[in-house]
Amino acid sequence: MRKLLVTIITITFLLNFNTFAQEAEDARTEEKLGYLNKILDTLTYVEMLTQPVKRQLEENNMELNFFAGILQGYDNNVFLDPDRKKDGFLQTSLNTEVVYKYTEDIRLKIENDTSDVLYYNENTANLLDFYNKAGLELDLLNDIFTVGLDYALDYVIFPCDEDGTYLGNEIKTYVKHNISNDFYHKLGYGIMLKHYSHDKILNGRRERTATLRSDVRNTMDYEIGLYLLDRAIVRTSFELYRNKANYQYYDYYDYWSFKLRPSFILMLNDRLYTTGSFTYQQRRYDGRLSSDNDEHVYDDTYSFNVAALYDITKSFTFALNLSYRENASNEPLQKYSGMTLTGGIYYSF
């Protein structure tokens, strides 16, 4: 009898304890939901503040597009080399584009894109990029064709590796043919001048000179795109460019490049969508020789990217992205593979 009584008391205590534990867990869950609702209310309030700004601009034939993001990432090969150093990083971006509609067929565009990547340990790879662009677009023949002219100024800074810092100037023109409302293709040509602020060239005798490195890049590109039932976008782009530098030692930075990049965006529902791309790039160097067999160096680079995005609200989006890159080369020091994983929040209006 005593044993039965002890068992009943023990079971009663456990049941009461589980009830108390469940009540405590429910309270914590309710508290978390309360915090989440406060965050969502704040995000909604921020969205409401931007609506009058956009309406005012639209009344003056202007359109403002704003985008900001903060991402936390992990990179398992920071310098894309055989040493495979790993590190975490923080990435932020800020993009502002203003479009002024001079007429229904003539548009002026101004864009600024500022981004940075800050590694926690491998600071040599830290990057700051200030990209500015101004352009003009003109629609012709009832919007069947669009022609454009852009000028871009790109200042890329490597704070811990000054030899990589450069200022780029690019002029680009393009023609877009709108075959239908859902199908288009576009052809473009651009020339870019890159002036390095600290990287001094080597002459033919491998002697460092006082001349700073400068590159000239001529690019031809073609893109074709298709919109599918307002749920998907499929694109494929081709790019061919010639890079020519004043670096005399083995014409180290002179090469041809060909790039192929198919990509897609797929809406899974009203809030959830996914993106993906595959890129193949081939480089053929003029004078650089392989340390393995003295053949001219070539690189075949393969990149895969897939992302999932969820619209928390109309303006705030959570994103998770996975990228993989591999280089097959006849130069052993240029062979590598690497993966990055990022996750974070985007804001746009």
DABELQUI-V140603 format. One record per helix or strand of 2 or more residues. SS is the DSSP state (H for helix, E for strand). FROM is the first residue (numbers start at 1). LEN is the number of residues. If there is no record, write none. Layout:
SS/FROM/LEN  SS/FROM/LEN
//
This chain:
H/2/58  E/62/14  E/87/15  E/106/14  H/123/3  E/127/14  E/145/13  H/162/3  E/166/15  E/183/20  E/208/21  E/232/14  H/249/3  E/255/13  E/272/18  E/296/16  E/316/14  H/332/3  E/336/13
//
